[in-house]
Amino acid sequence: MNLFTDFGSRIKNVLEALDIVRENRSELDFSRISVESPRDASHGDVATNAAMVLAKPLGTNPRALADQIVAKLQEDPEVAGVSVAGPGFINVKLSVAYWQKLLAVMVAEGTAYGKSTVGAGRKVNVEYVSANPTGPMHVGHCRGAVVGDTLANLLEFAGYEVTKEYYINDAGSQIDTLARSAFLRYREALGEKIGEIPAGLYPGDYLVPVGEALVHEFGTSLRLMPEDKWMPLVKDRTIDAMMVMIREDLAALNVHHDVFFSERTLHADGAGRIRNAINDLTFKGHVYKGALPPPKGQLPEDWEDREQTLFRSTEVGDDIDRPLIKSDGSYTYFAADVAYFKDKFDRGFNEMIYVLGADHGGYVKRLEAVARAVSGGSSKLTVLLCQLVKLFRDGEPVKMSKRSGDFVTLRDVVEEVGRDSVRFMMIYRKSSEPLDFDFAKVTEQSKDNPVFYVQYAHARCMSVFRQAAEAFPDIDFATVDLAGAIEGNISDSNELQLVAKLAEYPRVIEAAALSQEPHRIAFYLYDLASAFHAHWNKGKDAHELRFVNDKNGELTVARLGLVRAVASVLKSGLSITGTAAPDEMR
């Protein structure tokens, strides 16, 4: 049950009962009417701009229209009071009975409370991480992994049909370099002295086991082959080994994908899938032969001062046209991007979301142009850019990892501070803003550490049930009707404030999903935890506010319903973030 959707329907029903609205209904647009929480909680529980939105098309004064709406709302038995503020805002105070009914729904729905149908089952592909399989995941991949995974969880909770996808960049020159680096480790495993790793190759120790595995499988035979013979063998084994390592790194972060899409499949069979994608664009009039002027600044790798096959991307929103086929007949990197998008589109996705690092900002317009051209404007493509993460320990920059060679690995971070701390903190800031991650701060047990504060709130909820079991050993709280005990018992203003905070959750879910901003979930969970801790602390001073009243079992059961609702929303939100909801914390 969504408080704001419910009262949106009530406002609409009130409006359609007014003569002035019925007479002009065909000319009115209700879509701009909003039902929100007032900025000042003392003004009421919900507020609407209905009178201000409709007054002009109805040819009346906003406050006069507001007075008519107020008169109708006052007839609602679950409305405790209504007032008009400013130029025509309507503030509504809800009855205690309404809050009790809403809380009972929350308890009954448990962790399903807040689920939405706003996605309407639309198929969404969320592609994230998609790192080159040239080594272990580093901390630079971490933020995109968490943002993408949390967003996918959020969209699924909001009613979308979601596929989590990883695009394996296993084609191109960097993979040749990887194979040569692994072959060097193979020679080392055979007993050769390889000395310092040559510049341009990957120096990390993570390739040592790959070299040893190649010796185990091939013995010395690879050493006797020319490069064109050993290269494909070493490349396949090394990519497989890297992807095993990457999957393990991601699993340590509780990140799991539904699909791992190999770029090499686009180049297989004479790059038939790339050729088909270009043919499709050609048929739609988006491809031509021509030469591009040199771009300002540094020249990109795929620029040539001669005639090429070009994508007329400027006609679909891009800054410049893009090369698809070079003058020598080879395909550009961008051509593979076109084929990949077409593959997603052909798989039936209505919407594609790419979660990329901030250094990929130049890809946004070209990818959006591809989406418009391939789908004819019928699909939506969104690129979310994640800004850099800087690692600190007590304010000092963290040094690089020896294992990786030149960066801090994702596994290093997870093993030091724990998966939950990493995941929660990676979304505890908008992804478009830089993030400072301090190892010391994310492990301290205080209000200043958001993940501890939120998880501690859930653990406190569970401790209340243990306290109740001790106070009332004859009551089986696992089977008792918590929702049924709420009516007539939950009425204190402090309790109702907590219910009001819980009532925001469905709206937060929908807003976060529609705006594709998963950080909103983390912010809300922190606010809910703060409200719960504040109410807990009031109980220390005012015995009558404590959740467990050892002299009143019925009131205790009702208040346990409130605690259950808080715990369920915390667990639900933490699940979306991929973070655990512990029953105890020590």
Secondary structure, DSSP 8 states (H G I E B T S, - for coil): --HHHHHHHHHHHHHHTSHHHHTTGGG--GGG--EE--SSGGG-SEEE-HHHHHHHHHTS-HHHHHHHHHHHHTT-TTEEEEEEETTTEEEEEE-HHHHHHHHHHHHHHGGGTT---TTTT-EEEEE-----SSSS-BHHHHHHHHHHHHHHHHHHHTT-EEEEEEEE---SHHHHHHHHHHHHHHHHHTT----S--TTS---GGGHHHHHHHHHHHTTGGGGS-HHHHHHHHHHHHHHHHHHHHHHHHHHTT---SEEEETHHHHHHHHHHHHHHHHHHHHTT-EEEE-----SSS--TT--SS-EEEE-GGGGT-SS-EEEE-TTS-B-HHHHHHHHHHHHHHTT-SEEEEEEEGGGGGGHHHHHHHHHHHHTT-SEEEEEEE--EEEEETTEE----TTTSSS-BHHHHHHHH-HHHHHHHHTSS-TTS-EEEETTGGGS-STTSHHHHHHHHHHHHHHHHHHHHHH-TT--TTTS-TGGG-TTT---HHHHHHHHHHHTHHHHHHHHHHHT-THHHHHHHHHHHHHHHHHHHHHHH-GGG-S--TT-HHHHHHHHHHHHHHHHHHHHHHHHHT----S---
